[in-house]
Amino acid sequence: EPEVTQTPSHQVTQMGQEVILRCVPISNHLYFYWYRQILGQKVEFLVSFYNNEISEKSEIFDDQFSVERPDGSNFTLKIRSTKLEDSAMYFCASIGTRDGELFFGEGSRLTVL
Amino acid sequence: KQEVTQIPAALSVPEGENLVLNCSFTDSAIYNLQWFRQDPGKGLTSLLLIQSSQREQTSGRLNASLDKSSGRSTLYIAASQPGDSATYLCAVDNNDMRFGAGTRLTVKP
């Protein structure tokens, strides 16, 4: 069964460092998303991406965050200068059609020290 | 801004019971509503997707209903099993998926 894959599964970084989280969405999907979940809290929407551009972003997704689809398969989330409060699980998700079923990856746990 | 609320926050039942999880949302202009399961430290597994034009969806022991006009959805789990223990999340799609805080379900053997 096709799945969304994310790497790394866990990354530990120092405050102020840049981090890139990688995702390979399901191959024929067209809409891509990043979410985050701080330990013990809600899953929060960060950004959606369609047709090589951001379609929606939340108030969390500030100038420190960026997304890119550098080739036909990868979808990346970059945090430019990490803060302690960026520690969370980051989930990538994709949908085939606009009203389709959302499929999630297993997540990348980011720990900022 | 869409607000999604799930009650109860936690639920503990003996094995074999039928149970209902509730989800409410404030903006009824949705594309669809999706129920997910999350095991501790894991990703989200899709359980059921209900399109805005549908009233319910069924998969095995799970049945989800949607009343868009009143902003409510329920997830019915029949004959619960210990393996059903997890957090169940409701998510509503109107331009982006907004999640409730989830219901943490424990099914005791």
Contacts between the chains, C-beta under 8 A, distances in Angstrom:
chain1	res1	chain2	res2	distance
A	33	B	96	7.5
A	33	B	97	7.1
A	35	B	97	7.7
A	35	B	99	7.9
A	41	B	101	7.8
A	42	B	99	5.6
A	42	B	100	7.3
A	42	B	101	5.0
A	42	B	102	7.6
A	43	B	44	7.1
A	43	B	89	6.6
A	43	B	91	7.6
A	43	B	99	4.2
A	44	B	99	7.5
A	45	B	96	4.7
A	45	B	97	6.2
A	45	B	98	6.4
A	45	B	99	7.8
A	48	B	95	7.8
A	48	B	96	5.6
A	55	B	95	7.9
A	56	B	95	5.5
A	56	B	96	4.8
A	58	B	96	7.4
A	91	B	43	6.2
A	91	B	44	6.9
A	93	B	44	7.9
A	93	B	97	7.8
A	98	B	31	6.8
A	99	B	31	4.6
A	99	B	32	5.4
A	99	B	51	6.2
A	99	B	52	7.8
A	99	B	93	7.4
A	100	B	49	7.7
A	101	B	34	6.7
A	101	B	46	5.6
A	101	B	49	4.5
A	102	B	34	6.0
A	102	B	46	6.6
A	102	B	49	8.0
A	102	B	91	7.3
A	102	B	93	7.7
A	102	B	97	6.0
A	103	B	46	6.4
A	104	B	36	7.6
A	104	B	43	4.8
A	104	B	44	4.3
A	104	B	45	7.6
A	104	B	46	7.6
A	105	B	43	5.9
A	106	B	42	6.5
A	106	B	43	4.2
A	107	B	42	7.5
A	107	B	43	5.1
